[in-house]
Amino acid sequence: MKEYKLKGKAFYYVGVAIIIIPIVFLIMLYFGWIAL
């Protein structure tokens, strides 16, 4: 049961990373263009 919970948490963090990383990248790109 404990192992399953850890796996679920790992998948949750991977999912969050997949969603957040492109957004952060786009925001950085956007502010980079403003800075230029």
N, CA, C and O atoms as a GROMACS GRO file, in nm:
protein
  144
    1MET      N    1   0.084  -0.121   0.000
    1MET     CA    2   0.000   0.000   0.000
    1MET      C    3   0.087   0.126   0.000
    1MET      O    4   0.060   0.222  -0.072
    2LYS      N    5   0.191   0.124   0.082
    2LYS     CA    6   0.280   0.241   0.092
    2LYS      C    7   0.353   0.266  -0.040
    2LYS      O    8   0.368   0.380  -0.084
    3GLU      N    9   0.399   0.157  -0.103
    3GLU     CA   10   0.470   0.169  -0.232
    3GLU      C   11   0.379   0.229  -0.338
    3GLU      O   12   0.421   0.314  -0.417
    4TYR      N   13   0.254   0.185  -0.338
    4TYR     CA   14   0.156   0.236  -0.436
    4TYR      C   15   0.135   0.386  -0.416
    4TYR      O   16   0.125   0.461  -0.513
    5LYS      N   17   0.128   0.428  -0.290
    5LYS     CA   18   0.108   0.570  -0.259
    5LYS      C   19   0.227   0.653  -0.309
    5LYS      O   20   0.208   0.761  -0.364
    6LEU      N   21   0.348   0.602  -0.290
    6LEU     CA   22   0.467   0.674  -0.336
    6LEU      C   23   0.467   0.687  -0.488
    6LEU      O   24   0.503   0.792  -0.542
    7LYS      N   25   0.427   0.579  -0.556
    7LYS     CA   26   0.420   0.582  -0.702
    7LYS      C   27   0.318   0.684  -0.749
    7LYS      O   28   0.343   0.759  -0.844
    8GLY      N   29   0.204   0.688  -0.683
    8GLY     CA   30   0.099   0.785  -0.717
    8GLY      C   31   0.150   0.927  -0.702
    8GLY      O   32   0.122   1.013  -0.786
    9LYS      N   33   0.224   0.952  -0.593
    9LYS     CA   34   0.278   1.086  -0.568
    9LYS      C   35   0.380   1.123  -0.675
    9LYS      O   36   0.384   1.237  -0.721
   10ALA      N   37   0.463   1.026  -0.716
   10ALA     CA   38   0.564   1.050  -0.820
   10ALA      C   39   0.495   1.089  -0.951
   10ALA      O   40   0.537   1.184  -1.018
   11PHE      N   41   0.390   1.014  -0.988
   11PHE     CA   42   0.317   1.046  -1.111
   11PHE      C   43   0.253   1.183  -1.103
   11PHE      O   44   0.249   1.257  -1.201
   12TYR      N   45   0.203   1.218  -0.983
   12TYR     CA   46   0.140   1.349  -0.962
   12TYR      C   47   0.242   1.460  -0.985
   12TYR      O   48   0.212   1.558  -1.053
   13TYR      N   49   0.362   1.444  -0.928
   13TYR     CA   50   0.465   1.547  -0.945
   13TYR      C   51   0.511   1.557  -1.091
   13TYR      O   52   0.537   1.667  -1.140
   14VAL      N   53   0.521   1.443  -1.160
   14VAL     CA   54   0.560   1.444  -1.301
   14VAL      C   55   0.454   1.518  -1.383
   14VAL      O   56   0.488   1.599  -1.470
   15GLY      N   57   0.328   1.491  -1.354
   15GLY     CA   58   0.219   1.560  -1.424
   15GLY      C   59   0.223   1.709  -1.401
   15GLY      O   60   0.206   1.788  -1.495
   16VAL      N   61   0.246   1.749  -1.276
   16VAL     CA   62   0.254   1.892  -1.243
   16VAL      C   63   0.372   1.956  -1.316
   16VAL      O   64   0.359   2.065  -1.371
   17ALA      N   65   0.486   1.887  -1.318
   17ALA     CA   66   0.605   1.939  -1.386
   17ALA      C   67   0.578   1.957  -1.536
   17ALA      O   68   0.617   2.058  -1.594
   18ILE      N   69   0.511   1.858  -1.597
   18ILE     CA   70   0.481   1.865  -1.741
   18ILE      C   71   0.392   1.985  -1.772
   18ILE      O   72   0.405   2.047  -1.878
   19ILE      N   73   0.303   2.019  -1.678
   19ILE     CA   74   0.213   2.134  -1.698
   19ILE      C   75   0.286   2.266  -1.671
   19ILE      O   76   0.272   2.361  -1.748
   20ILE      N   77   0.364   2.272  -1.562
   20ILE     CA   78   0.424   2.398  -1.516
   20ILE      C   79   0.547   2.438  -1.598
   20ILE      O   80   0.562   2.556  -1.630
   21ILE      N   81   0.634   2.343  -1.634
   21ILE     CA   82   0.759   2.378  -1.702
   21ILE      C   83   0.736   2.456  -1.832
   21ILE      O   84   0.802   2.558  -1.851
   22PRO      N   85   0.646   2.413  -1.922
   22PRO     CA   86   0.623   2.493  -2.044
   22PRO      C   87   0.570   2.632  -2.014
   22PRO      O   88   0.606   2.728  -2.082
   23ILE      N   89   0.484   2.644  -1.912
   23ILE     CA   90   0.428   2.774  -1.875
   23ILE      C   91   0.540   2.866  -1.825
   23ILE      O   92   0.549   2.982  -1.866
   24VAL      N   93   0.624   2.814  -1.737
   24VAL     CA   94   0.738   2.892  -1.685
   24VAL      C   95   0.830   2.932  -1.800
   24VAL      O   96   0.877   3.046  -1.806
   25PHE      N   97   0.856   2.838  -1.891
   25PHE     CA   98   0.941   2.865  -2.007
   25PHE      C   99   0.884   2.977  -2.093
   25PHE      O  100   0.957   3.067  -2.135
   26LEU      N  101   0.754   2.972  -2.119
   26LEU     CA  102   0.688   3.075  -2.200
   26LEU      C  103   0.693   3.211  -2.130
   26LEU      O  104   0.715   3.313  -2.195
   27ILE      N  105   0.672   3.212  -1.998
   27ILE     CA  106   0.677   3.337  -1.922
   27ILE      C  107   0.818   3.397  -1.929
   27ILE      O  108   0.834   3.517  -1.951
   28MET      N  109   0.920   3.311  -1.911
   28MET     CA  110   1.059   3.357  -1.919
   28MET      C  111   1.089   3.412  -2.059
   28MET      O  112   1.154   3.516  -2.073
   29LEU      N  113   1.042   3.341  -2.162
   29LEU     CA  114   1.062   3.384  -2.300
   29LEU      C  115   0.995   3.520  -2.323
   29LEU      O  116   1.054   3.610  -2.383
   30TYR      N  117   0.872   3.534  -2.273
   30TYR     CA  118   0.795   3.658  -2.287
   30TYR      C  119   0.867   3.776  -2.221
   30TYR      O  120   0.882   3.882  -2.281
   31PHE      N  121   0.912   3.755  -2.095
   31PHE     CA  122   0.982   3.863  -2.025
   31PHE      C  123   1.120   3.888  -2.085
   31PHE      O  124   1.171   4.000  -2.080
   32GLY      N  125   1.179   3.784  -2.144
   32GLY     CA  126   1.307   3.800  -2.214
   32GLY      C  127   1.291   3.893  -2.334
   32GLY      O  128   1.378   3.977  -2.360
   33TRP      N  129   1.180   3.878  -2.408
   33TRP     CA  130   1.153   3.964  -2.523
   33TRP      C  131   1.129   4.108  -2.477
   33TRP      O  132   1.174   4.202  -2.543
   34ILE      N  133   1.059   4.125  -2.365
   34ILE     CA  134   1.034   4.260  -2.311
   34ILE      C  135   1.168   4.325  -2.272
   34ILE      O  136   1.190   4.444  -2.298
   35ALA      N  137   1.255   4.246  -2.210
   35ALA     CA  138   1.386   4.298  -2.167
   35ALA      C  139   1.468   4.343  -2.288
   35ALA      O  140   1.541   4.442  -2.281
   36LEU      N  141   1.455   4.271  -2.399
   36LEU     CA  142   1.529   4.309  -2.520
   36LEU      C  143   1.468   4.435  -2.582
   36LEU      O  144   1.516   4.483  -2.684
   0.00000   0.00000   0.00000
